[in-house]
């Protein structure tokens, strides 16, 4: 039985070759994103409140996954768990998406008047309950 020296990895050995069909995947994803944004703009114009509500639900779902992964990583660092290196890397990768959520929050901020009635002054003026809560239900707070 002969032992071979471990093979060193080079950029060429881990990259997809030129012309491989999977090299088009990022461009297909970008095109699908542009088409999706276009369809959302066209069909969502009739019911913007529903679009913003759906965006908010999806945003909070995926944000909770990223924050849960961050909590997982923080706990493992706090207890200095040495056994969880591989699992911790998965959590770190998932938590690394948190900066993207700052960009994904922009549509929620733009649609805040559709999502929350207490951000509309005319609604607050009509509703005595919202008037009583205006000390903390306001955009500045």
N, C-alpha and C positions, 0 to 999 in steps of 0.2 A: 504494500500500500504506500503510495507516494503522497507526500504532502506538497501542495502547491502554495506558493506565496499568495497572500491576499491581493486581489486585483485592485488597483487604485482607480478611483472614479475620476473621469474627465468630463468636461462639459459635453463633449460629443456623445459620450456613452449614456448620458441621462436625458438628452434632448430628443424630441421627435425629429425624424428626418424631414428634409425639405419635401414638400408635396404631400405629406401625410394628411389624411382627411381631418384628423383631430386638431391640426394647427389652425383650422378655420373656426374652431369653437368660440374663441373670444369675439370674433367679428360677428358670428351668428347671435351671440348673446347681446352684443351692443345693438344689432339691428332689431332684435326682439324687444329690447328695452325701448328703443325709439318708437317702434310700432305700438307698443303697449301704452306709452305716454300719449301718443296721438289718439288712440282709441279712447283712453280715459278722458282726454280733453273733449273729444267730440260727443261721446255718449254721456259723460258725466255733467255736461253743461246743463242738462235738463233738471237734474236733481243733485245740486252740489252738496247739500247737507248729507245725503246718503254716501256720497263719495268720501267726504271728510270723515264721516263716522266709520266707514269701512277701513280707511287709512289708519285712523286712530287705533282700532282694534288690532290690526295687523302690526302696527308699530309697537304697541304695548306687548303683544305676544312675543315678538322677536327680541325686544329689549329685555324682557324678563329672562329669556334664555341666556343672553349675553351677561346680564347682571348675576344670574345664578352661577354661571361659569366663573365669573370673577370672584364671587363669594367662595366657591369651591377652592379656587387657587389660593385665596387669602387664608382660608382655614388650614390648608396643607402647609403653607409657609409658616403660619403661626405656631403649629405644633411640630414643625421641623420634621415632617414625615419624609423619610428617605425612600420608602417603598413606592411612592406614588409618582415617580418622575415621569413615566410614560403617560399616566392619566392626567397629570398636571399640565403636560404640554398640550393636550387636547383642550383643556380648560383655558389655557393661555391663548391658544389660537382663537377660540370662540369669543373670549373677552376682548381680543384685539379688534373686534368689529365695533366696539363702543364709539370711537370717533365718527364712524359713518352715521351713527344715529343722530349726531348733531345736524348733519345735512338732511337726514330723513325727517327731522322735526320741523323743518321749514314749512311744508304744506300744512301741518297742524297749526302753526303760528298764523299762517295766512288765512286759514279757515276757522279761526277761533270764534268769529262772530256767528258763523253757521253752527258751530258745535255747542257753544255755551251762550244761553240767552242772557246771562248776567253781564255779558260784555257789550250788550246793546243798550245804550242809555234810554231809548224809547220804551224798551221792555221793562226796565227797572222803574221807570216813571209810572207805568201802569200797574205794577205788581207790588202790593204792600209787603209781602214776604221778602222779596228781593231788596226792597228798600231797607228793611230791618237788618238784612245781612250785608248791606253795601260796605260795611266797615272792613270786611275781609273778603267779600266777593267783588273784587275789582281788579283791573289789570295791573295796577301799580303794586298791589299787595302780593 
